[in-house]
Amino acid sequence: MNKETLLKVVKQDWYMQGFISSVTLFFNPFYSGVKMKKYHPYTYSYLMSFHKDDYGEAYYGIDDMKAMWYEMEKAYKKDSQHFLKQREKYRKIVESYQPLVEEYGKLDITTLSEKQLIELAHEMFESASETVCICHDIEAFSITNDRKLRHAIKDKVDDEAIINRYAELLAHPISKSWANEAGAELYDISQINDKQKQTQLLQEHARKYFWIRNNYLHSEALTAADFREEMGHMKDYAAIDYEAIKKKKVGLITELNLGQDIQELIKHIEFFVDYQDERKKNILISNHYVERICFEFARRFNIPKPLIKYLLPHEFNPALLKNEKLPSILAKRREGYLIILSPDETIVIEGDELKEYDKILHEGGIEHDSDIHGLSASGGTAIGRAVICKTADSMKNLQEGDILVTAMTRPEFVPAMKKAAGIVTDEGGITSHAAIVSRELGKPCVIGTKNATRVIKDGDLVEVKGNHGVVVIIKGAK
């Protein structure tokens, strides 16, 4: 790809997701987004990911997403079971790799030969990629349908706050996420007085949810002791009444006399929220096994653990791993790294060449006033100190009552979200993690602002108006 084409690709309209990330744990599932024609009549023309200091950004072409949803909707109109069938195919693909995962789980990988370890690594990398390939179109639903529900309600209601409150309810999940299932199960265990029985159940819980704090940067195999400690912080636990939510939805749909097309949209929202949650669970489990392999390579070739995860999958080969300069190469890569993917090639931009592309992506002019506009994800109002959260270390700076400002939340953000008085994101839609979790926590949340992390500064006093989808900068930081 020549320079002119590269610049044209980078400058197109993108939908961006930001998260804590290394290259290796993220690349495998992300890469398969340009290989979707294996399962669909469409794929992404290009994907990009930018990595810097353990923070990553994934870029999806908006035109690609719109074209995908057009094909998805067309297929659904021909067969109302289309989405269900696609999800069933996804589950069968995941199941097909289960024997590999089970066999790997029993192995002492420290005893494998170099050749065996490399073969196992590439099998696991393939598993992490193939099990996501079919469901990369989940994002296409969210980005193309964010405003349809609100527009339908606007035809019935004039008040913006009421519109947002109704949209929150109609977009609310109607079944437990894996995080809620784990929390409910742990709370039930906490209520058992028989200590021996409780210990046994905690061990079973750990085997089931050992992966729950994993992300794209690191994994952590939780033990029964970890869950026992977490259990001690569940005094204020309150289960979500999903049956009550279902009844409220039905009542509101009837009250507003919403048409069949909008009722179908609400069903799609419920479906894709749940589908996305299942996909995330499987990615987090996969990351546990991929990181375990990475660390074995780190041990054998004397490469620092944080750096080994900046290798691309094809770079796990003896010639490169034995290169004495590799740690310094990876340390430089960690400072900034852009990957551009197409169905035909993978392009890596780093070092001095990266500066021009970094500027295009991150230093564009920002026009704004004291009000930042986005979409209402969860109602209410909160005033507090803004904390820009992009890394695990930055989340440690957030205190009770602060306003969490980030590109997009992920499961690893939940502890910070619980402490925050309000939540603001650059990206995200009706099926986004921030939207779902903020509703469940009852925290005011504004999503899809596009530029909050660049406009708001650490320490600014801000007001989150969840009912109106607005964030107001009351006073700048000193």
PATI-321492 format. One record per residue (C-alpha): residue number from 1; residue in one letter; x, y, z. Coordinates in Angstrom, 3 decimals. Layout:
REM PATI-321492
TORVO    i  aa         X         Y         Z
TORVO  NUM   a         X         Y         Z
...
***
This chain:
REM PATI-321492
TORVO    i  aa         X         Y         Z
TORVO    1   m     0.000     0.000     0.000
TORVO    2   n     1.571     3.314    -1.033
TORVO    3   k     1.754     6.449     1.135
TORVO    4   e    -1.109     8.203    -0.657
TORVO    5   t    -3.446     5.236    -0.093
TORVO    6   l    -2.342     4.921     3.539
TORVO    7   l    -3.172     8.548     4.258
TORVO    8   k    -6.539     8.202     2.540
TORVO    9   v    -7.353     5.152     4.702
TORVO   10   v    -6.324     6.855     7.954
TORVO   11   k    -8.326    10.008     7.153
TORVO   12   q   -11.645     8.230     6.473
TORVO   13   d   -14.533     8.295     8.976
TORVO   14   w   -13.961     5.841    11.804
TORVO   15   y   -15.847     4.502    14.794
TORVO   16   m   -13.278     4.217    17.587
TORVO   17   q   -13.219     2.084    20.714
TORVO   18   g   -10.564     2.759    23.362
TORVO   19   f    -9.373     0.310    26.024
TORVO   20   i    -6.483    -0.961    28.111
TORVO   21   s    -4.526    -3.159    25.741
TORVO   22   s    -1.361    -4.878    24.587
TORVO   23   v    -0.861    -5.877    20.940
TORVO   24   t    -0.828    -9.689    21.187
TORVO   25   l    -3.975   -10.146    23.294
TORVO   26   f    -5.937    -7.731    21.144
TORVO   27   f    -4.679    -8.518    17.651
TORVO   28   n    -5.931   -12.108    17.314
TORVO   29   p    -9.662   -11.428    17.742
TORVO   30   f    -9.483    -8.027    16.008
TORVO   31   y    -7.615    -9.247    12.915
TORVO   32   s   -10.396   -11.615    11.870
TORVO   33   g   -12.651    -8.616    11.158
TORVO   34   v   -11.095    -8.363     7.688
TORVO   35   k   -11.692   -12.099     7.075
TORVO   36   m   -15.481   -12.110     7.560
TORVO   37   k   -16.270   -13.244     4.009
TORVO   38   k   -15.572   -16.727     5.251
TORVO   39   y   -19.039   -16.520     6.845
TORVO   40   h   -20.774   -13.465     5.345
TORVO   41   p   -21.207   -11.609     2.037
TORVO   42   y   -19.349    -8.687     3.643
TORVO   43   t   -16.208    -7.827     5.578
TORVO   44   y   -14.318    -4.751     6.754
TORVO   45   s   -12.318    -3.143     3.956
TORVO   46   y    -9.859    -1.824     6.537
TORVO   47   l    -9.400    -1.949    10.288
TORVO   48   m    -6.891     0.005    12.343
TORVO   49   s    -5.536    -0.278    15.851
TORVO   50   f    -3.313     2.236    17.614
TORVO   51   h    -1.330     1.234    20.706
TORVO   52   k     0.618     3.409    23.108
TORVO   53   d     1.745     2.799    26.690
TORVO   54   d    -0.645    -0.123    27.267
TORVO   55   y    -3.638     1.770    25.873
TORVO   56   g    -5.262     0.768    22.596
TORVO   57   e    -7.761     2.177    20.117
TORVO   58   a    -9.694     0.061    17.624
TORVO   59   y   -10.966     1.792    14.483
TORVO   60   y   -13.899     0.471    12.415
TORVO   61   g   -14.853     2.081     9.108
TORVO   62   i   -18.271     3.726     9.422
TORVO   63   d   -19.109     3.185     5.739
TORVO   64   d   -18.271    -0.524     6.138
TORVO   65   m   -20.556    -0.752     9.167
TORVO   66   k   -23.444     0.890     7.365
TORVO   67   a   -23.028    -1.466     4.402
TORVO   68   m   -22.912    -4.446     6.772
TORVO   69   w   -26.115    -3.486     8.527
TORVO   70   y   -27.838    -3.049     5.170
TORVO   71   e   -26.945    -6.668     4.303
TORVO   72   m   -27.777    -7.930     7.794
TORVO   73   e   -31.192    -6.289     7.757
TORVO   74   k   -31.867    -7.611     4.259
TORVO   75   a   -31.029   -11.150     5.411
TORVO   76   y   -33.288   -10.753     8.469
TORVO   77   k   -36.209    -9.645     6.308
TORVO   78   k   -35.811   -12.798     4.234
TORVO   79   d   -35.511   -15.014     7.310
TORVO   80   s   -36.590   -13.779    10.739
TORVO   81   q   -34.358   -16.460    12.311
TORVO   82   h   -31.226   -15.155    10.554
TORVO   83   f   -29.559   -13.586    13.594
TORVO   84   l   -30.342   -16.605    15.770
TORVO   85   k   -28.841   -18.924    13.145
TORVO   86   q   -25.689   -16.815    12.927
TORVO   87   r   -25.297   -16.951    16.692
TORVO   88   e   -25.748   -20.717    16.664
TORVO   89   k   -22.960   -20.958    14.053
TORVO   90   y   -20.798   -18.842    16.340
TORVO   91   r   -21.403   -21.199    19.252
TORVO   92   k   -20.518   -24.228    17.134
TORVO   93   i   -17.239   -22.577    16.109
TORVO   94   v   -16.408   -21.913    19.765
TORVO   95   e   -17.313   -25.523    20.638
TORVO   96   s   -15.056   -26.833    17.848
TORVO   97   y   -12.022   -25.344    19.603
TORVO   98   q   -13.017   -26.594    23.058
TORVO   99   p   -10.990   -29.849    22.822
TORVO  100   l    -7.856   -27.779    22.091
TORVO  101   v    -8.509   -25.555    25.109
TORVO  102   e    -9.180   -28.540    27.386
TORVO  103   e    -6.026   -30.322    26.231
TORVO  104   y    -3.982   -27.151    26.678
TORVO  105   g    -5.406   -26.653    30.168
TORVO  106   k    -3.918   -29.993    31.246
TORVO  107   l    -0.456   -29.326    29.789
TORVO  108   d     2.645   -28.274    31.660
TORVO  109   i     3.843   -26.012    28.864
TORVO  110   t     7.250   -25.581    30.519
TORVO  111   t     8.042   -29.167    29.403
TORVO  112   l     7.235   -28.588    25.724
TORVO  113   s     9.981   -28.372    23.152
TORVO  114   e    10.507   -25.087    21.366
TORVO  115   k     8.809   -26.443    18.264
TORVO  116   q     5.850   -27.796    20.256
TORVO  117   l     5.394   -24.481    22.074
TORVO  118   i     5.382   -22.499    18.825
TORVO  119   e     2.881   -24.927    17.263
TORVO  120   l     0.627   -24.645    20.318
TORVO  121   a     0.909   -20.843    20.275
TORVO  122   h    -0.228   -20.608    16.676
TORVO  123   e    -3.098   -23.025    17.316
TORVO  124   m    -4.271   -20.834    20.205
TORVO  125   f    -3.818   -17.646    18.147
TORVO  126   e    -5.952   -19.201    15.411
TORVO  127   s    -8.590   -20.172    17.981
TORVO  128   a    -8.691   -16.613    19.376
TORVO  129   s    -9.157   -15.255    15.843
TORVO  130   e   -11.590   -17.771    14.364
TORVO  131   t   -13.986   -17.737    17.321
TORVO  132   v   -14.636   -14.017    16.769
TORVO  133   c   -14.592   -13.815    12.961
TORVO  134   i   -18.291   -14.538    12.403
TORVO  135   c   -19.530   -11.984    14.944
TORVO  136   h   -17.579    -8.835    14.065
TORVO  137   d   -20.822    -7.428    12.661
TORVO  138   i   -22.191    -6.834    16.175
TORVO  139   e   -20.653    -3.329    16.104
TORVO  140   a   -22.429    -2.624    12.819
TORVO  141   f   -25.813    -2.958    14.515
TORVO  142   s   -25.025    -0.488    17.278
TORVO  143   i   -23.475     2.287    15.193
TORVO  144   t   -26.277     2.282    12.608
TORVO  145   n   -29.213     2.050    15.031
TORVO  146   d   -28.226     4.339    17.906
TORVO  147   r   -30.685     7.104    17.138
TORVO  148   k   -33.590     5.202    15.587
TORVO  149   l   -35.191     4.374    18.918
TORVO  150   r   -34.995     7.962    20.174
TORVO  151   h   -36.439     9.295    16.926
TORVO  152   a   -39.385     6.919    17.263
TORVO  153   i   -40.053     8.125    20.814
TORVO  154   k   -39.681    11.766    19.716
TORVO  155   d   -42.676    11.271    17.451
TORVO  156   k   -44.719    10.572    20.594
TORVO  157   v   -43.092    12.764    23.290
TORVO  158   d   -41.754    16.346    23.277
TORVO  159   d   -39.753    16.495    26.518
TORVO  160   e   -36.070    15.577    25.918
TORVO  161   a   -35.558    14.215    29.443
TORVO  162   i   -38.588    11.938    29.120
TORVO  163   i   -37.425    10.786    25.679
TORVO  164   n   -34.067     9.774    27.127
TORVO  165   r   -35.662     8.044    30.130
TORVO  166   y   -37.960     6.034    27.865
TORVO  167   a   -35.047     5.143    25.565
TORVO  168   e   -33.049     3.897    28.570
TORVO  169   l   -35.871     1.574    29.587
TORVO  170   l   -36.590     0.257    26.104
TORVO  171   a   -32.879    -0.429    25.479
TORVO  172   h   -32.334    -2.094    28.872
TORVO  173   p   -31.192    -5.767    28.793
TORVO  174   i   -33.820    -8.301    29.830
TORVO  175   s   -31.440   -11.029    30.951
TORVO  176   k   -28.373   -11.242    33.168
TORVO  177   s   -24.942   -10.510    31.791
TORVO  178   w   -22.149   -12.878    32.815
TORVO  179   a   -20.967   -10.200    35.262
TORVO  180   n   -24.426   -10.095    36.865
TORVO  181   e   -24.652   -13.881    36.934
TORVO  182   a   -21.296   -14.055    38.692
TORVO  183   g   -22.297   -11.345    41.170
TORVO  184   a   -25.636   -12.987    41.962
TORVO  185   e   -24.002   -16.371    42.466
TORVO  186   l   -21.304   -14.924    44.725
TORVO  187   y   -23.912   -13.088    46.793
TORVO  188   d   -25.855   -16.324    47.247
TORVO  189   i   -22.656   -18.029    48.418
TORVO  190   s   -22.086   -15.203    50.916
TORVO  191   q   -25.447   -16.006    52.541
TORVO  192   i   -24.449   -19.607    53.365
TORVO  193   n   -23.512   -20.121    57.039
TORVO  194   d   -21.964   -23.571    56.616
TORVO  195   k   -18.271   -22.627    56.145
TORVO  196   q   -17.288   -25.957    54.620
TORVO  197   k   -20.115   -25.770    52.092
TORVO  198   q   -19.289   -22.126    51.394
TORVO  199   t   -15.629   -22.975    50.723
TORVO  200   q   -16.643   -25.736    48.325
TORVO  201   l   -18.967   -23.382    46.435
TORVO  202   l   -16.293   -20.674    46.277
TORVO  203   q   -13.893   -23.179    44.696
TORVO  204   e   -16.546   -24.090    42.117
TORVO  205   h   -17.218   -20.389    41.529
TORVO  206   a   -13.497   -19.763    40.932
TORVO  207   r   -13.325   -22.583    38.372
TORVO  208   k   -16.303   -21.058    36.598
TORVO  209   y   -15.297   -17.380    36.715
TORVO  210   f   -11.490   -17.373    37.130
TORVO  211   w   -11.238   -15.161    34.012
TORVO  212   i   -13.671   -12.439    35.018
TORVO  213   r   -11.102    -9.658    35.595
TORVO  214   n    -9.208   -10.308    32.350
TORVO  215   n    -8.798    -7.665    29.673
TORVO  216   y    -6.728    -7.012    26.545
TORVO  217   l    -3.650    -6.094    28.596
TORVO  218   h    -3.384    -8.880    31.125
TORVO  219   s    -5.198   -11.848    32.588
TORVO  220   e    -5.519   -12.916    36.187
TORVO  221   a    -6.591   -16.415    37.200
TORVO  222   l    -8.720   -15.680    40.245
TORVO  223   t    -8.849   -18.146    43.125
TORVO  224   a   -11.441   -18.974    45.769
TORVO  225   a    -9.516   -16.647    48.116
TORVO  226   d    -9.936   -13.758    45.667
TORVO  227   f   -13.685   -14.328    45.499
TORVO  228   r   -13.906   -14.664    49.272
TORVO  229   e   -12.315   -11.227    49.566
TORVO  230   e   -14.752    -9.819    46.993
TORVO  231   m   -17.620   -11.434    48.885
TORVO  232   g   -16.739    -9.241    51.864
TORVO  233   h   -17.701    -6.134    49.858
TORVO  234   m   -21.215    -7.255    48.895
TORVO  235   k   -23.220    -5.845    51.802
TORVO  236   d   -25.036    -3.391    49.528
TORVO  237   y   -25.645    -5.906    46.733
TORVO  238   a   -29.055    -5.559    45.085
TORVO  239   a   -30.240    -7.909    42.351
TORVO  240   i   -31.795    -6.451    39.203
TORVO  241   d   -35.424    -7.447    38.701
TORVO  242   y   -35.445    -8.338    35.004
TORVO  243   e   -39.060    -9.516    35.090
TORVO  244   a   -40.132    -6.086    36.318
TORVO  245   i   -38.101    -4.481    33.522
TORVO  246   k   -39.840    -6.691    30.936
TORVO  247   k   -43.260    -5.677    32.257
TORVO  248   k   -42.351    -1.976    32.207
TORVO  249   k   -41.153    -2.315    28.632
TORVO  250   v   -44.381    -3.954    27.499
TORVO  251   g   -46.397    -1.271    29.265
TORVO  252   l   -44.416     1.561    27.680
TORVO  253   i   -44.580     0.039    24.193
TORVO  254   t   -48.356    -0.153    24.571
TORVO  255   e   -48.600     3.362    26.004
TORVO  256   l   -46.583     4.884    23.162
TORVO  257   n   -48.260     2.670    20.573
TORVO  258   l   -44.899     1.888    18.980
TORVO  259   g   -45.082     0.253    15.571
TORVO  260   q   -43.938    -3.229    14.660
TORVO  261   d   -40.681    -1.944    13.184
TORVO  262   i   -39.677    -0.270    16.451
TORVO  263   q   -40.721    -3.309    18.457
TORVO  264   e   -38.430    -5.370    16.221
TORVO  265   l   -35.635    -2.862    16.818
TORVO  266   i   -36.063    -3.267    20.597
TORVO  267   k   -35.859    -7.058    20.193
TORVO  268   h   -32.696    -6.618    18.109
TORVO  269   i   -31.170    -4.436    20.832
TORVO  270   e   -31.890    -7.102    23.456
TORVO  271   f   -30.439    -9.799    21.200
TORVO  272   f   -27.227    -7.993    20.254
TORVO  273   v   -26.539    -6.874    23.836
TORVO  274   d   -26.685   -10.519    24.935
TORVO  275   y   -24.718   -11.770    21.901
TORVO  276   q   -22.012    -9.168    22.498
TORVO  277   d   -21.797   -10.210    26.147
TORVO  278   e   -21.303   -13.860    25.182
TORVO  279   r   -18.578   -12.899    22.703
TORVO  280   k   -16.789   -10.833    25.347
TORVO  281   k   -16.843   -13.715    27.813
TORVO  282   n   -15.205   -16.048    25.319
TORVO  283   i   -12.550   -13.465    24.405
TORVO  284   l   -11.616   -12.951    28.059
TORVO  285   i   -11.304   -16.702    28.609
TORVO  286   s    -9.179   -17.017    25.467
TORVO  287   n    -6.878   -14.222    26.657
TORVO  288   h    -6.030   -16.276    29.748
TORVO  289   y    -4.558   -19.051    27.601
TORVO  290   v    -2.869   -16.727    25.111
TORVO  291   e    -1.139   -14.776    27.877
TORVO  292   r     0.011   -17.979    29.540
TORVO  293   i     1.807   -18.914    26.307
TORVO  294   c     3.270   -15.407    25.992
TORVO  295   f     4.771   -15.659    29.463
TORVO  296   e     6.357   -19.017    28.700
TORVO  297   f     8.077   -17.432    25.697
TORVO  298   a     9.137   -14.544    27.957
TORVO  299   r    10.678   -16.986    30.442
TORVO  300   r    12.539   -19.024    27.830
TORVO  301   f    13.924   -16.098    25.842
TORVO  302   n    14.500   -13.715    28.758
TORVO  303   i    12.081   -11.044    27.525
TORVO  304   p    10.219    -8.873    30.094
TORVO  305   k     6.600   -10.012    30.445
TORVO  306   p     5.044    -6.592    29.684
TORVO  307   l     7.044    -6.405    26.429
TORVO  308   i     6.450    -9.915    25.066
TORVO  309   k     2.796    -8.955    24.530
TORVO  310   y     3.785    -6.372    21.915
TORVO  311   l     4.643    -9.082    19.408
TORVO  312   l     2.286    -9.831    16.530
TORVO  313   p     1.272   -13.510    16.250
TORVO  314   h     3.528   -14.278    13.271
TORVO  315   e     6.512   -12.831    15.175
TORVO  316   f     6.521   -15.713    17.640
TORVO  317   n     9.334   -17.474    15.831
TORVO  318   p    12.791   -18.596    17.043
TORVO  319   a    14.810   -16.262    14.820
TORVO  320   l    13.161   -13.117    16.174
TORVO  321   l    12.770   -14.343    19.756
TORVO  322   k    16.529   -15.042    19.953
TORVO  323   n    17.399   -11.566    18.679
TORVO  324   e    19.224    -9.807    21.521
TORVO  325   k    17.793    -6.471    20.392
TORVO  326   l    14.171    -7.656    20.647
TORVO  327   p    13.478    -6.226    24.161
TORVO  328   s    14.591    -2.752    23.049
TORVO  329   i    12.584    -3.080    19.811
TORVO  330   l     9.463    -3.977    21.809
TORVO  331   a    10.064    -1.204    24.351
TORVO  332   k    10.120     1.291    21.466
TORVO  333   r     7.013    -0.291    19.967
TORVO  334   r     5.217     0.120    23.284
TORVO  335   e     5.705     3.894    22.954
TORVO  336   g     3.535     3.969    19.829
TORVO  337   y     2.372     1.499    17.209
TORVO  338   l    -0.224     1.651    14.416
TORVO  339   i    -1.568    -1.445    12.655
TORVO  340   i    -3.602    -1.124     9.448
TORVO  341   l    -5.395    -4.274     8.303
TORVO  342   s    -7.043    -5.171     5.025
TORVO  343   p    -8.151    -8.575     3.686
TORVO  344   d    -4.843    -8.718     1.773
TORVO  345   e    -2.181    -7.274     4.040
TORVO  346   t    -1.088    -6.142     7.486
TORVO  347   i     0.813    -2.848     7.656
TORVO  348   v     2.748    -1.791    10.739
TORVO  349   i     3.776     1.831    11.304
TORVO  350   e     6.073     2.718    14.186
TORVO  351   g     9.021     4.904    15.122
TORVO  352   d     9.469     8.291    13.441
TORVO  353   e     7.057     7.339    10.635
TORVO  354   l     4.223     7.079    13.192
TORVO  355   k     4.273    10.769    14.096
TORVO  356   e     2.373    11.914    11.007
TORVO  357   y    -0.404     9.337    11.497
TORVO  358   d    -0.597     9.954    15.248
TORVO  359   k    -1.181    13.632    14.533
TORVO  360   i    -4.006    12.869    12.088
TORVO  361   l    -5.742    10.602    14.597
TORVO  362   h    -5.224    12.564    17.795
TORVO  363   e    -4.390    16.202    17.155
TORVO  364   g    -7.262    17.408    14.998
TORVO  365   g    -8.801    20.748    15.880
TORVO  366   i   -11.613    20.622    18.419
TORVO  367   e   -14.383    23.167    18.354
TORVO  368   h   -16.434    23.283    21.532
TORVO  369   d   -18.042    25.469    24.120
TORVO  370   s   -18.655    24.689    27.787
TORVO  371   d   -21.298    22.117    26.845
TORVO  372   i   -20.344    18.736    25.398
TORVO  373   h   -23.166    16.823    23.725
TORVO  374   g   -23.652    13.098    23.402
TORVO  375   l   -26.338    10.466    23.926
TORVO  376   s   -28.108     9.828    27.206
TORVO  377   a   -27.299     6.314    28.417
TORVO  378   s   -28.544     6.633    32.013
TORVO  379   g   -30.507     9.465    33.599
TORVO  380   g   -29.776    11.685    36.553
TORVO  381   t   -27.360    14.480    37.337
TORVO  382   a   -23.906    14.376    38.924
TORVO  383   i   -21.314    17.058    39.629
TORVO  384   g   -17.728    16.150    40.400
TORVO  385   r   -14.037    16.273    39.585
TORVO  386   a   -13.253    14.843    36.153
TORVO  387   v   -10.698    12.054    35.955
TORVO  388   i    -9.520    11.003    32.479
TORVO  389   c    -9.135     7.219    32.585
TORVO  390   k    -7.225     5.447    29.828
TORVO  391   t    -4.970     3.070    31.726
TORVO  392   a    -5.105     0.916    34.847
TORVO  393   d    -2.912     3.474    36.639
TORVO  394   s    -5.183     6.387    35.705
TORVO  395   m    -8.193     4.516    37.105
TORVO  396   k    -6.402     4.344    40.461
TORVO  397   n    -6.636     8.153    40.606
TORVO  398   l   -10.442     8.065    40.585
TORVO  399   q   -12.040     8.623    43.988
TORVO  400   e   -15.591     8.232    45.273
TORVO  401   g   -17.769    10.942    43.722
TORVO  402   d   -15.465    11.738    40.784
TORVO  403   i   -16.647    11.793    37.178
TORVO  404   l   -15.107     9.026    35.070
TORVO  405   v   -14.204    10.286    31.574
TORVO  406   t   -12.899     7.755    29.067
TORVO  407   a   -12.991     6.732    25.427
TORVO  408   m   -15.089     3.651    26.146
TORVO  409   t   -15.563     1.426    29.185
TORVO  410   r   -14.809    -2.287    29.365
TORVO  411   p   -15.307    -4.884    32.116
TORVO  412   e   -12.049    -3.812    33.811
TORVO  413   f   -13.628    -0.359    34.339
TORVO  414   v   -16.461    -1.646    36.550
TORVO  415   p   -14.733    -1.054    39.938
TORVO  416   a   -14.050     2.559    38.884
TORVO  417   m   -17.593     2.943    37.533
TORVO  418   k   -18.975     1.886    40.910
TORVO  419   k   -16.977     4.625    42.650
TORVO  420   a   -17.781     7.325    40.085
TORVO  421   a   -20.691     9.734    40.514
TORVO  422   g   -21.130     9.914    36.738
TORVO  423   i   -19.679     8.474    33.544
TORVO  424   v   -18.781    10.133    30.222
TORVO  425   t   -17.425     8.407    27.093
TORVO  426   d   -16.185     9.483    23.675
TORVO  427   e   -17.722     6.496    21.930
TORVO  428   g   -20.411     3.915    22.493
TORVO  429   g   -23.980     3.288    21.559
TORVO  430   i   -27.130     1.648    22.825
TORVO  431   t   -25.445    -1.737    23.210
TORVO  432   s   -22.166    -0.404    24.648
TORVO  433   h   -20.716    -1.545    27.944
TORVO  434   a   -20.971     1.965    29.427
TORVO  435   a   -24.661     2.242    28.542
TORVO  436   i   -25.574    -1.143    30.009
TORVO  437   v   -23.541    -0.962    33.208
TORVO  438   s   -24.413     2.665    34.010
TORVO  439   r   -28.124     1.783    33.863
TORVO  440   e   -27.574    -1.188    36.140
TORVO  441   l   -25.604     0.944    38.602
TORVO  442   g   -28.051     3.841    38.375
TORVO  443   k   -25.243     6.275    37.516
TORVO  444   p   -25.783     9.300    35.208
TORVO  445   c   -24.012     8.566    31.948
TORVO  446   v   -23.484    10.375    28.645
TORVO  447   i   -21.989     8.343    25.784
TORVO  448   g   -20.845     9.089    22.239
TORVO  449   t   -19.536    12.622    22.910
TORVO  450   k   -16.708    12.040    20.382
TORVO  451   n   -14.275    14.397    22.109
TORVO  452   a   -14.807    14.408    25.900
TORVO  453   t   -11.353    12.974    26.666
TORVO  454   r    -9.721    15.748    24.612
TORVO  455   v   -11.903    18.643    25.744
TORVO  456   i   -12.217    17.824    29.457
TORVO  457   k    -9.017    18.000    31.489
TORVO  458   d    -8.099    16.109    34.644
TORVO  459   g    -9.452    18.023    37.615
TORVO  460   d   -12.111    20.032    35.738
TORVO  461   l   -15.331    20.453    37.671
TORVO  462   v   -18.043    19.028    35.417
TORVO  463   e   -21.752    18.314    35.522
TORVO  464   v   -23.138    15.202    33.855
TORVO  465   k   -26.739    15.744    32.769
TORVO  466   g   -27.765    12.187    32.036
TORVO  467   n   -31.360    13.079    31.235
TORVO  468   h   -30.279    15.451    28.464
TORVO  469   g   -27.114    13.808    27.100
TORVO  470   v   -25.026    16.861    28.013
TORVO  471   v   -21.803    17.398    29.986
TORVO  472   v   -21.081    20.920    31.259
TORVO  473   i   -17.598    22.117    32.204
TORVO  474   i   -18.395    24.280    35.232
TORVO  475   k   -14.832    25.257    36.104
TORVO  476   g   -11.463    24.417    34.603
TORVO  477   a    -8.755    22.748    36.676
TORVO  478   k    -6.237    25.046    38.341
***
